[in-house]
Amino acid sequence: MLKNLTVENFALIENVAVEFGDGLNILTGETGAGKSILIDALGAVLGNRTGANKIRKGADGLRVAAKFFIDGQTFNVERKIFRDGKNLITLNSEPITLARLKKICAAWVDVHGQNKSLELLQEEKIYSLLDDAQIATELKTFQTLYRELNSKARALDKKKSARAENLERLDFWRWQEQEISSANLKPNEDAELDAEIKKLSHAEKISDNVQKSAQILNGEDFDILTALAHVQKNLDEVARWDDKLNSARQLLEEAEINLREAYDEIRDYGATLDFSPERLEELHERADLIFKLKRKYGGATVNEILQRLEKIRVEISAAENFDSDVEDLQREIAALERKIKICAEKLLQMRRASAKILSGKIETELRKLGMTRAQFEIVIEPDKLNKIGGDRAEIFFCANVGEEKLPLSKVVSGGELSRIALAIKIVMAAARRGNFQTMIFDEIDTGLGGATARTVAECIAKISCGWQVLCITHLPQIASMARTHLQISKSEVNGRTITTVKRLDKAERVKEIARMASGEESVAAIKNAREMISSAEKFFEEGI
């Protein structure tokens, strides 16, 4: 519920702090005193768009702050707007966006004014009345199917639009696949080719160096191995008389073994050397082919060209299976359409059942509100599929006996629309529909009077037993029901007009209701006001 509201430099309001109570809070005052300004200020902290034009003349900015008590927690909302365009919004001292604030506060407060009655003509508002928890669950299932169906339908359209292009590109992909496949490329082939070409291109130099190396190691005349054998023989003679060079002898023996292994490897390599100009020509031709494929298909290596080949084959497979994919999508769409049709029909029947019950209850409340001949019906008819089902909703209404019920937008007057809106609020309150804890009625009683005014007052009083209600009214019958009565007035101070808000005590309430009822505080008016307050108190005492 709304605990308090502080307003600074908002239009005619210079500085006002208002404490609200539980149950029914009534706001009264002369026309133009600033009642709607106060509600506008409250709207600012509920997320409504508010500009610098609301800043009081002479002030640099305005400030509106509200404290809410929701489900055991306190929430402080503050909004500041400055002439230079700056806008500061906080929730419990933390910055918050206007859109986020509006979404949060919409769950706390339900505002209903003269203009709000027109929202009854919007289909989405009708559905918000009809769709209870069970319907909401079914609607969630429907919307899941609806999103999936739309996704599949888009995929099918994309497939169909790509049909001609795919068929045209299929021949091109096949030609590319044939060109690359016919090359019989092998992984890392280009690197191996480069190595072999390099070897064969320098075969003569390689052979000459290999032969020279072999001769140096083990030639016909003098070579390293022969020299090493002489050194070993000399050290063997030394060892007969002194063993100090034994370690050197061992090193030489190991060196001889390593050198002979190196010689054998060099000799064998030389024996395999076979310089073939034909082979070199063949390798160059192969390298040229690979170079052309690299340049054509954007690959730096043979491996990248092979990866490109795999992608082409995937494209070919997708194109060749195009018709099969289309058929699969068509089957999936047909299955989804069957499911969604069943779900939409179920929604239709559930909404019709809800509409029948709700229409009866609203019609009953309308008759209590003085529209004794009123006929009210929410009609649900099948329609094309959309995101909220496969039906359309419309309110039909007739105020007079013997007349045909017609769409609400064509037959209802402003006063009748206000009473219809109030009847709906009463039914919602009885069903505890909506999570909000505060309801605001901004002159919803426009055009009412007499016995009907008393009935409307009792209806608003009933609502206030379940919710906190803030009600701006000009009717004394409604004002007499107040649990908290706030008087809004304006006066001139130092040449400036200011709006003030005062919480009335019992005696002040009597005077205010007398003024509202007869425009004066005569003995008769005061007596009548006391009787109205007494009657209201009795109404509450009897448990409504």
C-alpha positions in Angstrom: 0.0 0.0 0.0 1.0 3.6 -0.4 2.1 5.0 3.0 3.0 8.6 2.1 3.7 11.0 -0.7 5.9 14.1 -0.7 5.7 16.7 -3.5 7.9 19.7 -4.0 7.6 22.4 -6.7 5.2 20.4 -8.8 2.8 22.8 -10.7 0.8 24.7 -8.0 2.2 22.5 -5.2 5.1 24.1 -3.4 5.7 21.6 -0.7 3.2 19.0 0.4 3.5 15.8 2.5 0.5 13.5 2.6 0.0 10.5 4.9 -2.4 7.8 3.6 -4.3 5.3 5.6 -5.6 1.8 5.1 -8.9 1.3 3.4 -10.7 4.2 1.7 -8.8 7.5 1.4 -11.0 10.3 0.0 -9.6 13.4 -1.7 -12.0 16.3 -2.0 -11.8 20.0 -2.8 -13.2 22.7 -5.1 -12.8 22.4 -8.8 -9.3 23.6 -9.8 -7.9 23.2 -6.2 -5.3 20.7 -7.4 -6.7 17.3 -6.8 -5.7 16.0 -10.2 -2.3 17.7 -9.8 -1.7 15.6 -6.7 -2.6 12.4 -8.7 -0.3 13.6 -11.6 2.5 13.9 -9.0 1.8 10.4 -7.8 1.8 9.3 -11.4 5.4 10.6 -11.7 6.7 8.1 -9.2 4.6 5.4 -10.8 6.5 5.7 -14.0 4.3 8.1 -16.0 6.1 10.5 -18.4 6.6 13.9 -16.7 8.4 16.8 -18.2 10.1 20.0 -17.1 6.8 21.9 -17.8 5.5 20.6 -14.5 8.2 22.4 -12.5 6.8 25.3 -10.4 7.6 28.7 -11.7 10.8 30.0 -10.1 12.1 26.6 -9.1 15.1 24.8 -10.7 13.4 21.4 -10.4 10.7 19.3 -8.9 10.8 16.3 -6.6 8.2 13.6 -5.9 8.8 10.9 -3.3 6.6 8.0 -2.2 6.9 5.2 0.3 5.2 1.9 -0.4 4.7 -1.0 2.0 4.4 -4.2 -0.1 4.4 -7.8 1.2 6.2 -6.8 4.4 8.8 -4.7 2.7 9.3 -1.0 2.4 10.1 0.6 -0.9 11.1 4.3 -1.3 10.7 5.8 -4.8 12.0 9.2 -5.6 12.0 11.2 -8.8 13.6 14.5 -9.6 13.3 16.5 -12.8 15.3 19.6 -13.5 14.9 22.4 -16.0 18.2 21.5 -17.7 16.8 18.2 -18.8 18.3 16.0 -16.1 16.0 13.3 -14.7 16.9 11.2 -11.6 14.9 8.2 -10.5 15.7 5.9 -7.6 14.2 2.9 -5.9 15.5 2.4 -2.4 18.3 4.9 -3.2 19.4 2.8 -6.3 19.1 4.3 -9.8 16.3 2.8 -12.0 15.0 3.4 -15.5 11.6 4.9 -16.1 10.4 1.8 -18.0 11.5 -0.5 -15.1 9.9 1.8 -12.5 6.6 1.8 -14.5 6.6 -2.0 -14.7 7.3 -2.5 -11.0 4.7 0.1 -9.8 2.1 -1.4 -12.2 2.0 -4.4 -9.9 1.5 -2.2 -6.9 -1.0 0.4 -8.0 -4.0 0.3 -10.3 -5.0 3.8 -11.5 -8.5 4.4 -12.9 -9.6 7.8 -14.1 -12.0 9.2 -16.6 -9.7 8.5 -19.5 -9.0 5.0 -18.3 -12.6 3.9 -18.9 -11.9 4.1 -22.6 -9.4 1.3 -22.2 -12.3 -1.1 -21.8 -12.8 -0.8 -25.5 -9.4 -2.3 -26.1 -9.3 -6.0 -26.8 -6.2 -6.7 -24.7 -8.0 -5.1 -21.7 -10.9 -7.5 -22.1 -8.6 -10.5 -22.2 -6.9 -9.2 -19.0 -10.3 -9.5 -17.3 -11.1 -13.0 -18.7 -7.8 -14.8 -18.4 -7.6 -16.4 -15.0 -4.7 -18.6 -13.8 -6.0 -21.7 -15.7 -6.4 -19.8 -18.9 -3.0 -18.2 -18.5 -1.4 -21.6 -18.2 -3.2 -22.8 -21.4 -2.2 -19.5 -23.1 1.4 -20.2 -22.2 1.3 -23.6 -24.0 -0.4 -22.0 -27.0 2.2 -19.2 -27.2 5.0 -21.8 -27.1 3.4 -23.6 -30.1 2.7 -20.3 -31.8 6.3 -19.2 -31.6 7.5 -22.6 -32.9 5.0 -22.6 -35.7 6.1 -19.1 -36.8 9.8 -20.2 -36.7 9.1 -23.2 -38.8 7.0 -21.2 -41.3 9.9 -18.7 -41.7 12.3 -21.5 -42.3 10.1 -23.0 -44.9 9.7 -19.6 -46.7 13.4 -19.2 -46.7 13.9 -22.7 -48.2 11.4 -22.0 -50.9 12.8 -18.6 -51.8 16.2 -20.2 -52.0 15.1 -23.1 -54.3 16.0 -21.5 -57.7 19.3 -20.2 -56.3 20.2 -23.5 -54.8 19.5 -25.4 -58.0 21.6 -22.9 -60.0 24.5 -23.1 -57.6 24.3 -26.9 -57.4 25.9 -27.3 -60.8 28.6 -24.9 -59.8 29.3 -26.7 -56.6 29.4 -30.1 -58.4 31.9 -28.7 -60.9 34.2 -27.4 -58.1 33.9 -30.7 -56.3 34.9 -32.6 -59.4 37.9 -30.3 -60.1 39.3 -30.6 -56.6 38.5 -34.4 -56.3 40.2 -35.2 -59.6 43.4 -33.7 -58.3 43.6 -36.5 -55.7 45.2 -34.3 -53.2 46.8 -35.8 -50.1 47.2 -34.1 -46.7 50.5 -32.2 -46.5 51.3 -33.1 -50.1 52.5 -29.6 -50.9 55.1 -29.6 -48.2 56.3 -33.0 -49.3 56.4 -31.9 -52.9 58.5 -28.8 -52.1 61.0 -30.9 -50.2 61.4 -33.4 -53.0 61.7 -30.7 -55.7 64.3 -29.0 -53.6 66.3 -32.2 -53.3 66.1 -33.2 -57.0 66.9 -29.6 -58.1 70.3 -29.9 -56.3 70.9 -33.6 -56.8 74.4 -33.1 -58.4 75.7 -31.0 -55.6 74.2 -33.3 -53.0 75.9 -36.4 -54.7 79.3 -34.6 -55.0 79.3 -33.6 -51.3 78.2 -37.1 -50.2 81.0 -38.8 -52.2 83.7 -36.3 -50.9 82.4 -36.9 -47.3 82.6 -40.7 -47.7 86.1 -40.5 -49.1 87.3 -38.3 -46.3 86.0 -40.8 -43.8 87.2 -43.9 -45.6 89.1 -43.3 -48.8 91.5 -45.4 -50.8 94.6 -43.5 -49.6 94.6 -41.5 -46.4 91.3 -40.9 -44.5 90.0 -40.2 -41.0 89.3 -43.9 -40.1 92.8 -45.0 -41.2 94.4 -42.1 -39.3 92.3 -43.0 -36.3 93.6 -46.6 -36.5 97.2 -45.4 -36.5 96.5 -43.3 -33.4 94.9 -46.3 -31.6 98.0 -48.5 -32.5 100.4 -45.9 -31.0 98.4 -45.7 -27.8 98.3 -49.5 -27.5 102.1 -49.4 -27.5 102.1 -46.7 -24.8 99.7 -48.8 -22.7 102.3 -51.6 -22.4 104.3 -49.3 -20.1 101.8 -46.7 -18.8 98.0 -46.8 -18.4 97.5 -43.1 -18.0 96.0 -42.8 -21.5 93.5 -45.6 -21.2 90.6 -43.2 -21.0 91.8 -41.4 -24.2 92.0 -44.9 -25.9 88.3 -45.6 -24.9 87.2 -42.2 -26.3 88.9 -43.0 -29.6 87.3 -46.5 -29.7 83.8 -44.8 -29.2 84.7 -42.2 -31.9 85.6 -45.0 -34.3 82.3 -46.7 -33.8 80.3 -43.4 -34.3 82.4 -42.4 -37.4 81.9 -45.9 -39.0 78.1 -45.6 -38.4 78.1 -42.1 -39.9 80.1 -43.4 -42.9 77.7 -46.3 -43.4 74.7 -43.9 -43.4 76.4 -41.5 -45.9 77.4 -44.4 -48.1 73.9 -45.8 -48.1 72.4 -42.4 -48.8 74.7 -41.9 -51.8 73.7 -45.3 -53.1 70.1 -44.3 -53.2 70.6 -41.0 -55.0 69.0 -41.2 -58.4 68.7 -38.0 -60.3 65.8 -38.2 -62.8 65.0 -35.1 -64.9 61.7 -36.8 -65.8 60.7 -37.1 -62.1 61.7 -33.5 -61.5 59.5 -32.4 -64.4 56.6 -34.5 -63.1 56.9 -32.9 -59.6 56.9 -29.4 -61.1 53.7 -30.1 -63.0 52.1 -31.4 -59.8 53.2 -28.3 -57.9 51.8 -26.1 -60.6 48.4 -27.8 -60.4 48.3 -27.4 -56.6 49.4 -23.8 -56.9 46.5 -23.1 -59.3 44.0 -24.8 -56.9 45.3 -22.7 -54.0 44.9 -19.5 -55.9 41.4 -20.5 -57.1 40.0 -21.7 -53.9 41.7 -19.3 -51.5 43.8 -21.8 -49.7 47.4 -21.3 -48.4 47.9 -25.1 -48.0 46.7 -28.3 -49.5 45.0 -29.0 -46.2 42.9 -25.8 -46.5 41.8 -26.8 -50.0 40.7 -30.2 -48.7 38.7 -28.4 -46.0 37.1 -26.3 -48.7 36.3 -29.6 -50.6 34.4 -30.9 -47.5 32.4 -27.6 -47.3 31.5 -27.9 -50.9 30.3 -31.5 -50.4 28.1 -30.3 -47.5 26.6 -27.7 -49.7 26.0 -30.2 -52.4 24.3 -32.6 -49.9 22.1 -29.8 -48.6 21.1 -28.8 -52.1 20.4 -32.4 -53.2 18.3 -33.0 -50.1 16.5 -29.7 -50.5 13.1 -31.2 -51.5 13.4 -33.7 -48.6 14.1 -30.8 -46.1 11.1 -28.9 -47.5 8.9 -32.0 -47.0 10.1 -32.5 -43.5 9.4 -28.8 -42.6 5.9 -29.1 -44.2 5.2 -32.2 -42.1 6.4 -30.5 -38.9 4.3 -27.4 -39.7 1.2 -29.5 -40.3 1.7 -31.3 -37.0 2.1 -28.0 -35.2 -1.0 -26.6 -36.9 -3.0 -29.5 -35.6 -1.7 -29.1 -32.1 -2.2 -25.3 -32.1 -5.7 -25.7 -33.5 -6.7 -28.0 -30.6 -5.0 -25.6 -28.1 -6.8 -22.5 -29.6 -10.1 -24.3 -29.5 -9.5 -25.1 -25.8 -8.7 -21.5 -25.1 -11.8 -20.4 -26.9 -14.1 -22.6 -24.8 -12.3 -21.7 -21.6 -12.6 -18.0 -22.4 -16.3 -18.4 -23.3 -17.0 -20.0 -20.0 -15.1 -17.3 -18.1 -16.9 -14.6 -20.2 -20.3 -16.0 -19.3 -19.5 -16.0 -15.6 -17.9 -12.6 -15.6 -20.6 -11.0 -17.8 -23.3 -12.2 -15.3 -21.4 -10.8 -12.3 -20.7 -7.4 -14.0 -24.4 -7.2 -15.1 -25.5 -7.8 -11.5 -23.2 -5.0 -10.3 -24.5 -2.6 -13.0 -28.0 -3.1 -11.8 -27.0 -2.2 -8.3 -25.4 0.9 -9.8 -28.8 2.1 -11.1 -28.7 0.5 -14.5 -31.5 -1.8 -13.8 -32.2 -2.7 -17.4 -28.6 -3.1 -18.4 -27.5 -6.1 -20.4 -23.7 -6.8 -20.5 -22.0 -9.6 -22.4 -18.4 -10.4 -23.3 -18.6 -12.2 -26.6 -15.8 -14.5 -27.7 -15.7 -15.5 -31.4 -13.2 -17.7 -33.4 -10.7 -15.7 -35.4 -7.4 -16.1 -37.2 -4.4 -17.2 -35.0 -2.4 -14.5 -33.3 -0.1 -14.4 -30.3 -3.0 -14.5 -27.7 -5.0 -17.3 -29.3 -7.4 -18.0 -32.1 -10.3 -15.8 -31.0 -11.4 -12.2 -30.7 -13.2 -10.6 -27.7 -15.7 -7.7 -27.7 -18.1 -6.3 -25.1 -21.7 -5.9 -26.1 -24.0 -3.7 -24.1 -27.6 -2.4 -24.0 -28.8 0.1 -21.4 -32.6 -0.1 -22.2 -35.1 -2.9 -22.2 -36.2 -4.2 -25.6 -33.1 -2.9 -27.4 -30.5 -5.0 -29.1 -27.1 -5.5 -27.6 -24.5 -3.7 -29.7 -20.7 -3.3 -29.4 -19.9 -1.1 -26.3 -18.1 1.5 -28.3 -21.2 2.3 -30.4 -23.8 2.7 -27.7 -22.3 3.7 -24.4 -22.2 7.2 -22.9 -19.4 8.6 -20.7 -21.4 8.2 -17.5 -22.4 4.7 -18.4 -18.8 3.8 -19.2 -17.7 5.0 -15.8 -20.3 2.8 -14.1 -19.3 -0.2 -16.2 -15.7 0.4 -15.3 -16.6 0.6 -11.6 -18.7 -2.6 -11.9 -15.7 -4.4 -13.4 -13.5 -3.2 -10.5 -16.0 -4.5 -8.0 -16.0 -7.9 -9.6 -12.2 -7.9 -9.8 -12.0 -7.0 -6.1 -14.4 -9.8 -5.1 -12.3 -12.3 -7.1 -9.0 -10.8 -5.8 -7.9 -10.5 -9.5 -4.7 -8.5 -9.8 -1.6 -8.4 -7.6 -1.8 -4.6 -6.9 -2.6 -3.4 -3.3 -3.7 0.1 -4.0 -6.5 1.3 -6.3 -6.9 4.9 -7.4 -10.2 6.3 -8.7 -9.8 9.7 -10.3 -13.4 11.2 -10.5 -14.9 7.9 -11.7 -18.2 9.2 -10.3 -18.6 11.8 -13.0 -22.2 12.2 -14.1 -23.7 10.3 -11.1 -26.0 11.5 -8.4 -29.0 10.6 -6.2 -29.6 7.0 -5.2 -27.0 5.9 -7.7 -24.4 7.9 -6.0 -25.1 6.2 -2.7 -24.8 2.8 -4.4 -21.5 3.8 -6.0 -20.3 4.9 -2.6 -21.1 1.5 -1.1 -19.4 -0.3 -4.0 -16.2 1.7 -3.6 -16.4 1.1 0.2 -16.6 -2.7 -0.5 -13.5 -2.5 -2.7 -11.7 -0.7 0.1 -12.2 -3.6 2.4 -9.8 -5.7 0.2 -7.5 -2.9 -1.1 -6.3 0.5 -0.1 -8.3 2.9 -2.2 -7.6 6.5 -3.1 -10.6 8.3 -4.5 -11.0 11.8 -5.8 -14.7 12.7 -5.7 -17.2 15.5 -5.8 -20.0 13.4 -4.3 -20.7 13.7 -0.6 -22.2 10.2 -0.5 -18.8 8.8 -1.4 -16.8 11.2 0.7 -18.9 10.2 3.8 -17.4 6.6 3.4 -13.9 7.9 4.0 -11.6 6.2 6.6 -9.1 9.0 5.8 -10.4 12.3 4.4 -7.9 14.6 2.7 -9.0 18.1 1.7 -7.2 19.8 -1.2 -7.4 23.6 -1.4 -5.5 26.4 -3.0 -4.7 29.9 -1.6 -2.7 32.9 -2.4 0.5 33.5 -0.4 2.9 36.4 -1.1 1.3 36.9 -4.5 1.7 33.2 -5.5 -1.0 30.5 -5.7 -0.2 27.3 -3.8 -2.0 24.0 -3.3 -2.2 22.5 0.2 -3.4 19.1 1.5 -5.0 18.8 4.9 -6.1 15.6 6.8 -9.5 16.4 8.2 -10.7 15.4 11.7 -14.3 14.4 12.3 -15.6 18.0 12.8 -13.8 19.2 9.7 -15.2 16.3 7.7 -18.7 17.2 8.6 -18.2 20.8 7.3 -16.5 19.5 4.1 -19.3 17.1 3.3 -21.9 19.8 4.1 -20.2 22.0 1.6 -20.1 19.3 -1.0 -23.8 18.5 -0.5 -25.3 22.0 -0.5 -22.5 24.5 -1.0 -22.9 25.9 2.5 -22.5 25.1 6.2 -26.0 25.8 7.3 -27.6 24.0 10.2 -29.5 21.7 7.8 -26.5 21.0 5.7 -24.4 20.1 8.8 -27.2 17.9 10.1 -27.4 16.1 6.7 -23.6 15.7 6.6 -23.6 14.1 10.1 -26.4 11.7 9.0 -24.4 10.7 6.0 -21.3 10.0 8.0 -23.3 8.1 10.6 -25.0 6.0 7.9 -21.5 5.2 6.4 -20.2 4.1 9.8 -23.2 1.9 10.2 -22.6 0.4 6.8 -19.0 -0.6 7.8 -20.1 -1.8 11.2 -22.6 -4.2 9.6 -19.8 -5.8 7.8 -20.9 -4.4 4.4 
